Amino acid sequence: MDAVADMIAIRERQLQQALRDAAAAARAKAEFLANMSHELRTPLNSIIGFAALIRDGSPADPECVADYAAAIETSGLSVLALLNDLLDLSQLGDDALALEEQPVDLARIIADCIEAITACARKSGVTLHLDLAPHLPNGWHRACRSSAFPAEASSGTGRRRSAAR
């Protein structure tokens, strides 16, 4: 009888562990989906915002329209890259894809992020400023400022700061 009771106790512990594992997987899935929805919303909001500005005829300057179109393209490419990354991640579980390290242009990423929110900031009357820590590698200050702020959003009452440390 003790052997049967021991087997039942072991099986109960295994089932409880499986339940904890399933709950942890459900939490991870919910967190992943929340992060993905945020990652998709940001560039999509940029696309919608810049497209609305063009549609409403806000920018009379053709160069400004070209800048907005470029921001739409950049944001669209960002969504496409995110979706491609998701597809790649789905292949990792099947061992069909190997990870490899590659250099990242962080200055360009920062500039793209700021560009993506510029239309919403301008529309809300928020001024964007890029504050970069002085200890960043050479070239960062120039690269970030020239690509992020060809013309600063400066029509507003509010003020937001973006910082890289």
N, C-alpha and C positions, 0 to 999 in steps of 0.2 A: 504494500500500500504506500509506503514512503517513496518508492521509486515513481509511482504514478503522480503523487503530490508534487514531487520535485520537478517532474516533467511539465506539469501544469504550471507551476510557479515560473519555470524558465520560459515557457511559452508566453505567459502573461507579461513578463519583462520584455520579451522580444516584441510583442504587440504594442506595449506602451512606448518602446523606443521607436517603432515604426510610426506610431501616431505623432510623436514629437518631431520626427524627421519630416513627416508630411506637413505638419504645421509650419516648420521652418521653411520648407520649400514654398508653401503658399505665401508666406511673408516675403520671401525673396522675389517671388513672381510679382506680387503687388508693388513692391519697391521698384523693381525693374520697369514695370509698366508706367508707374508714376514718373520715373526719370525719363523714360522714352517720350511720354506725352509732353513733358516740358521741353525736351530737346527738339521735338518736332514743332511745338508751338512757337518757339522763339523765331526761327527763320520764316515760318509761315506768316506770323504777324508782321514781320518786316516786308514780305512780299505783298501782303494785303495793304499795308500802310502806304508803301511807295506806289503801288498800283492806284490806290484811291487818290493820292496826291496828283498823279498824272491825269487820271480820269477827270478830276475836279478842275483841272487847268490851273492848279496852284502855282506851279513854276512857269513863269512866262519865258524865262531864259532857256533856250534850247540846250545849252550846256548842262543846266540843272536837270533837265529831263533825261539827258544822256547819263548823268550821274545816278539818277533814280533807277533807270533801266539797268545800269550796271549793278546796283544794289539788289535789284530783283533777281538778276542772273546769279549773283553770288549766293544769295539766300536759297535759290532753287538748287544750285549745285550742292549747297550744304545739306539740304534735305535728301538729295540723291545720294550723297556720300554716306549719310546716316543710314539710309535704307540698304545701301550696299554693305555697310558694316554689319547690319543686322543679319543679312543673308550669310555673310561670312561667319558670324557667330553661330548660326544654326549649323554650319558645317563643322565647327570645332568638335561638337559632340560626337560626330561620326568619324573623327580623325581624318577627314577629307581635306583639311586645311592646316598648314603649319604656320605658326607665328614667327615673324621676323622683326627685329628692331630696325627702325628707320629714323633718321633725324626729323625733327619737327620744327617748323618755322613759327615759333611762339609769337614773335612780333606780328606776323601776318594774321595769326589767329586772333590776337587781341584787337588788331585793327578791324578785322571782319566782324567781330562781336560788336564793337562800337558802331560800325557802319550799319549793322542790322537794327540797332535801336535808335538811330538818329532820327528817322522819320517820326516815330512815336514821341520821342523827346521834343522835337520841334513842334509837333502838333499840340503837345501838352504845355508848351511854353517853358520847357526845361532846357537849360544850357548844359552841355556836356564838356567836361575838361578831362584830359588824360594826365594823371600824375604818375610819373615813373620814378621809382627809387633810384638814387644816384649810383648805387653799386651794381646796376645791371651791366651786362657786357657791352663793349663798344658797338656802336651802330644801332642799338636798340632804340635809343631816344629818337634819333633821326628817322629810322624805319617806321616806328609806331606812329609818330606824329605826322609824317608825310602821307602815310596811307590811311590813317584813321581820321585825320582832320584836314582834308584839303580845304575845307571851309567849315569852321565850327558852327554848330547849331547855337545861335545866340539871339533868340528872339524872346527870351522869356523872363518870367518872374522867379522861377525856381532854379535850383542849381543841384546837379548831381555830379559826383566825382567817380572816376574809374581809376583804380590803382593797380599797379603791378609791382610786386615786391620780390 
